[in-house]
Amino acid sequence: MMPLHANSLPLSINTKSRVLSASAFPLFSSTPHLPSRSLSIRLSPNVSRSLTVVSSVLSEDRATNVSGSGTDAFKLTYLEGNSWLWETAGLKILVDPILVGNLDFGIPWLYDAAKRYLKAFKLDDLPEVDCLLITQSLDDHCHLNTLRPLSEKSPGIKVIATPNAKPLLDPLFSNVTYLEPGDSFELNARNGSKVRVKATAGPVLGPPWQRPENGYLLVSPEDQISLYYEPHCVCNMELLKNERADIVITPVIKQLLPRFTLVSGQEDAVQLAKLLKAKFVVPMQNGELEAKGLLASLVKKEGTIESFKELLLKELPEAQVLEPIAGIPLEILVPSSDI
């Protein structure tokens, strides 16, 4: 079965009626480029049986829960680059945010990047956030130009991060938990339940003896749907072999420097999804920034989302590929009646 994807439209899939509908509207006023249209496609019985429910919603007040009450879900909003806003059980988690200024690592002549679509989106446009999740200590994940004003706006926010970011985060935030790979932390959701966050091993950015950066496994409150995220598609396969994730968020297009892989993807992303027995793969396009500078001119891309889908079809044919649109929430639900 071919993996489904959004075709640049958020999706709503109802397994009971076997009808897939798609619609796209701007979530934020800063995304006027997004179209307002709708599309309906009838699915074959084989396709609908393989799905649980996937729906994309426009905002909290327009969320469509096609399965009724008693669902376990993740709502994922891509904010470009490595940045996300996730929600489960009313708990809002901000991931690797870059929302103030450009990404330039303090050396703009070498590299300077701006977002393509959410150019006008500001820190004040965020809803109230419950947790800040940081995967790596470099500026494209731990962006001080964003984190300084965020710490002033929300000084008591819960932060979960890699210990490599401790020198950067300790001066800004007072409620930080640093997780080594294998460590876990439970976040209290607003409905009284808990969301489990487990750190996994990501890339080593430096000499081989340096500790790795983090990926994360999140398990939703009813323990029925899980999510894995690591923004470089780099992991320790041996340490992940006993883990499972219904949703895998990963880059699938490689970003290469001469003799060095900045971001992996393609075959590695397929093997990651296969290892975790993913039902849904959400491809990140963290290289799709408006970049300039010497380093930007040296970065080459390898592969496409389409070539990734072809590879995935051979190895994990039942997995669904859901392409996010910047600023549009993508909600993935598991109805309790289907569990």
Secondary structure, DSSP 4 states (H G I P E B T S, - for coil): -PPP--TTS-EEEETTTTEEEEEE--SSTT-TTS--EEEEEEPPHHHHHH--EEEE-SSGGG---TT-SSEEEEEEEE-STT-EEEEETTEEEEES---SS-B-TT-TTT-EEE-SS-TT--GGGS---SEEEE--SSTTTS-HHHHHHHHHH-TT-EEEE-GGGHHHHTTT-SSEEE--TT-EEEEEPTTS-EEEEEEEE----SSTTSPP-EEEEEE-TTSS-EEEE-TTS---HHHHTT---SEEEEE-SEEEETTEEEE--THHHHHHHHHTT-SEEEEE-TT-SEEESHHHHH-EEE--HHHHHHHHHHH-TT-EE----TT--EEEEEEGGG-
